[in-house]
Amino acid sequence: MNSAFLFSLLAMSATALALGVAALRPGFSGRHASLLGSAAAGMLIVVCFLHLLPEAFEAEIESSVLVLVGFVGGALLTYALQKLWSDKADSSGFEVVSVLTAIGIHSLIDGMIYSVTFATEHSAGVYAASGLILHEFPEAIVTYAILRRSGFGNLRSCVTAFLVAGITTPLGVLLADPIVSFGGSDSLSNMFALSVGLLIYIATGPLTAPLRETSSGRHVFAFMLGIFAAVLLSSVPLA
């Protein structure tokens, strides 16, 4: 079992744990989901700017352009999906399906990022995966909450959320592995640069939304705690 797939299974396990907590303590998990998202944002920002971005720039001259393409691509995809939701929100069930589709695609891309970063360098994969695994918890709770608000029962919400936000991560690794294995070093470098740009967007965009939308000092504390945890992780030598 390769490292990328192993970490994707850890991410899937984090999703299952989050859904278990959400089902047993819906009030508690709902209150703390955004705090975990803020902590994940802090971790990913450190990982991206101190580790992944310099490595991407060393690999290829064109990497700066590809990082930008990955960042802009993530922003445009988010905008397109939000536009689609707002235009079709009056259709029965369409909004729920759209949100779940977006979360599923996001988790699939997470798995692909695992595959690319681990293939580039083991330590880069560990750093990226650590931040991504942390954000699986709030992502799973958000998916669960959407389903519950739409009238799904407790068990059905947990199972559906696990299929959408959990299983898709190792599936992304399985889909990306053949491309990573047979694409050659140039293709791998290009994919790595694109994944770094997408990670930067995830870290500075969706995950930092609570920091921009609320004035709570708890989110700032969680964000700084995530930064501190990433710095500590960076000081640990990884084989």
C-alpha positions as CSV (number, residue, x, y, z in Angstrom):
1,M,0.0,0.0,0.0
2,N,1.6,3.3,-1.0
3,S,1.7,6.3,1.3
4,A,-0.8,8.4,-0.7
5,F,-3.5,5.7,-0.4
6,L,-2.7,5.1,3.2
7,F,-3.2,8.8,4.0
8,S,-6.4,8.9,1.9
9,L,-7.7,6.1,4.1
10,L,-6.8,8.2,7.2
11,A,-8.7,11.1,5.7
12,M,-11.7,8.7,5.1
13,S,-11.4,7.6,8.7
14,A,-11.4,11.2,9.9
15,T,-14.6,11.7,7.9
16,A,-16.2,8.6,9.5
17,L,-15.2,9.9,13.0
18,A,-16.6,13.3,12.3
19,L,-19.9,11.8,11.2
20,G,-20.1,9.7,14.3
21,V,-19.6,12.8,16.5
22,A,-22.1,14.7,14.4
23,A,-24.7,12.0,14.8
24,L,-24.2,11.7,18.5
25,R,-23.6,15.3,19.4
26,P,-25.1,17.5,16.5
27,G,-25.1,20.7,18.6
28,F,-21.5,20.4,19.7
29,S,-20.1,19.4,16.2
30,G,-22.0,22.2,14.5
31,R,-20.5,24.8,16.9
32,H,-17.0,23.6,16.4
33,A,-16.8,22.7,12.7
34,S,-15.8,26.1,11.6
35,L,-13.1,26.3,14.3
36,L,-11.5,23.2,12.9
37,G,-11.7,24.7,9.4
38,S,-9.8,27.7,10.6
39,A,-7.1,25.5,12.1
40,A,-6.8,23.6,8.9
41,A,-6.4,26.9,7.0
42,G,-3.5,27.9,9.2
43,M,-1.8,24.6,8.7
44,L,-2.2,24.5,4.9
45,I,-1.0,28.1,4.5
46,V,2.3,27.3,6.3
47,V,2.7,24.0,4.3
48,C,2.0,25.8,1.0
49,F,4.2,28.8,1.4
50,L,7.1,27.3,3.3
51,H,7.3,23.8,1.7
52,L,5.3,23.1,-1.4
53,L,5.6,26.4,-3.2
54,P,9.4,26.6,-3.0
55,E,9.6,23.0,-4.2
56,A,7.3,23.6,-7.1
57,F,9.4,26.6,-8.2
58,E,12.6,24.6,-8.1
59,A,11.1,21.8,-10.3
60,E,10.2,23.7,-13.5
61,I,10.6,27.2,-14.9
62,E,6.9,27.3,-15.9
63,S,5.8,26.3,-12.4
64,S,4.8,29.9,-11.3
65,V,2.3,30.0,-14.2
66,L,0.9,26.6,-13.4
67,V,0.6,27.5,-9.7
68,L,-1.4,30.6,-10.8
69,V,-3.6,28.4,-13.1
70,G,-4.3,26.0,-10.2
71,F,-5.3,28.9,-7.9
72,V,-7.4,30.7,-10.5
73,G,-9.0,27.4,-11.6
74,G,-10.1,26.7,-8.0
75,A,-11.6,30.2,-7.7
76,L,-13.4,29.9,-11.0
77,L,-14.8,26.5,-10.2
78,T,-16.1,27.8,-6.9
79,Y,-17.7,30.8,-8.6
80,A,-19.3,28.7,-11.3
81,L,-20.8,26.3,-8.7
82,Q,-22.1,29.1,-6.5
83,K,-23.7,30.8,-9.6
84,L,-25.3,27.5,-10.6
85,W,-26.7,27.1,-7.0
86,S,-28.1,30.6,-6.9
87,D,-29.7,30.4,-10.3
88,K,-31.3,27.0,-9.6
89,A,-32.1,27.2,-5.9
90,D,-35.8,27.3,-6.6
91,S,-35.7,23.9,-8.2
92,S,-36.7,21.0,-5.9
93,G,-33.7,19.3,-4.5
94,F,-31.3,20.9,-7.0
95,E,-29.4,23.0,-4.4
96,V,-28.7,19.9,-2.2
97,V,-27.5,17.9,-5.2
98,S,-25.3,20.7,-6.3
99,V,-23.6,21.2,-2.9
100,L,-23.0,17.5,-2.5
101,T,-21.6,17.3,-6.0
102,A,-19.2,20.1,-5.2
103,I,-18.1,18.5,-2.0
104,G,-17.6,15.2,-3.8
105,I,-15.5,16.8,-6.5
106,H,-13.5,18.6,-3.8
107,S,-12.7,15.4,-1.9
108,L,-11.8,13.6,-5.2
109,I,-9.3,16.4,-5.9
110,D,-7.9,16.0,-2.4
111,G,-7.1,12.4,-3.2
112,M,-5.4,13.4,-6.4
113,I,-3.3,16.0,-4.5
114,Y,-2.2,13.2,-2.1
115,S,-1.1,11.1,-5.0
116,V,0.9,13.9,-6.8
117,T,2.6,15.3,-3.6
118,F,3.7,11.9,-2.3
119,A,5.0,11.0,-5.8
120,T,7.0,14.2,-5.8
121,E,8.5,13.8,-2.4
122,H,7.4,11.9,0.7
123,S,7.8,14.8,3.1
124,A,5.8,17.1,0.8
125,G,3.0,14.5,0.8
126,V,3.0,14.2,4.6
127,Y,2.9,18.0,5.1
128,A,0.1,18.5,2.6
129,A,-1.9,15.5,3.8
130,S,-1.7,16.6,7.4
131,G,-3.6,19.8,6.7
132,L,-6.0,18.2,4.3
133,I,-6.9,15.5,6.8
134,L,-7.7,18.1,9.5
135,H,-10.2,19.8,7.2
136,E,-12.1,16.5,6.5
137,F,-13.8,16.9,9.9
138,P,-15.6,20.2,9.2
139,E,-16.3,19.2,5.6
140,A,-18.0,16.0,6.8
141,I,-20.1,17.9,9.4
142,V,-21.1,20.5,6.8
143,T,-22.2,17.6,4.4
144,Y,-24.2,16.0,7.2
145,A,-25.8,19.2,8.2
146,I,-26.9,19.9,4.6
147,L,-28.6,16.5,4.4
148,R,-30.3,16.8,7.8
149,R,-31.7,20.2,6.8
150,S,-33.0,18.7,3.6
151,G,-35.1,16.2,5.6
152,F,-32.8,13.2,5.5
153,G,-32.9,10.9,8.6
154,N,-29.9,10.6,10.9
155,L,-28.5,7.2,9.5
156,R,-29.2,8.1,5.9
157,S,-27.4,11.5,6.3
158,C,-24.4,9.7,7.8
159,V,-24.2,7.1,5.1
160,T,-24.7,9.6,2.2
161,A,-22.2,12.1,3.7
162,F,-19.6,9.3,4.0
163,L,-20.1,8.3,0.4
164,V,-19.8,11.9,-0.8
165,A,-17.0,13.2,1.5
166,G,-15.2,10.1,2.6
167,I,-14.9,7.4,-0.1
168,T,-14.1,10.0,-2.8
169,T,-10.7,10.8,-1.3
170,P,-9.1,7.3,-1.8
171,L,-10.9,7.1,-5.1
172,G,-9.1,10.3,-6.2
173,V,-5.8,8.6,-5.3
174,L,-6.7,5.6,-7.4
175,L,-7.6,7.8,-10.4
176,A,-4.5,9.9,-10.2
177,D,-2.0,7.0,-9.6
178,P,-1.9,5.8,-13.3
179,I,-1.3,9.4,-14.5
180,V,1.5,9.9,-11.9
181,S,3.0,6.5,-12.7
182,F,3.1,6.9,-16.5
183,G,3.1,10.6,-17.0
184,G,6.9,11.1,-16.6
185,S,8.8,13.6,-14.5
186,D,7.7,16.6,-16.5
187,S,4.0,15.7,-16.2
188,L,4.5,15.0,-12.5
189,S,6.1,18.5,-12.0
190,N,3.3,20.2,-13.8
191,M,0.6,18.3,-11.8
192,F,2.4,19.2,-8.6
193,A,2.5,22.9,-9.5
194,L,-1.2,22.8,-10.3
195,S,-2.0,21.0,-7.1
196,V,0.0,23.6,-5.1
197,G,-2.0,26.4,-6.7
198,L,-5.3,24.6,-5.8
199,L,-4.1,24.0,-2.2
200,I,-3.3,27.7,-1.8
201,Y,-6.8,28.6,-3.0
202,I,-8.4,26.1,-0.6
203,A,-6.3,27.4,2.3
204,T,-6.8,31.1,1.6
205,G,-10.3,30.9,0.2
206,P,-13.0,28.5,1.5
207,L,-11.2,27.5,4.7
208,T,-10.6,31.1,5.8
209,A,-14.2,32.1,5.3
210,P,-15.0,32.0,9.0
211,L,-12.2,34.5,9.7
212,R,-13.7,37.0,7.3
213,E,-17.4,36.4,8.2
214,T,-17.2,36.5,12.0
215,S,-15.5,38.6,14.6
216,S,-15.0,35.8,17.0
217,G,-11.5,35.6,18.5
218,R,-11.9,31.9,18.8
219,H,-11.4,31.6,15.0
220,V,-8.3,33.7,15.1
221,F,-7.0,31.5,17.9
222,A,-7.8,28.3,16.0
223,F,-6.1,29.8,12.9
224,M,-2.9,30.7,14.8
225,L,-3.0,27.2,16.5
226,G,-3.0,25.6,13.1
227,I,0.0,27.7,12.0
228,F,1.8,26.8,15.2
229,A,1.0,23.0,14.7
230,A,2.3,23.2,11.1
231,V,5.5,24.9,12.2
232,L,6.0,22.1,14.8
233,L,5.3,19.5,12.1
234,S,7.8,21.1,9.8
235,S,10.6,20.8,12.5
236,V,10.1,17.0,12.6
237,P,12.4,15.2,10.2
238,L,10.3,13.0,7.9
239,A,11.8,9.9,6.1
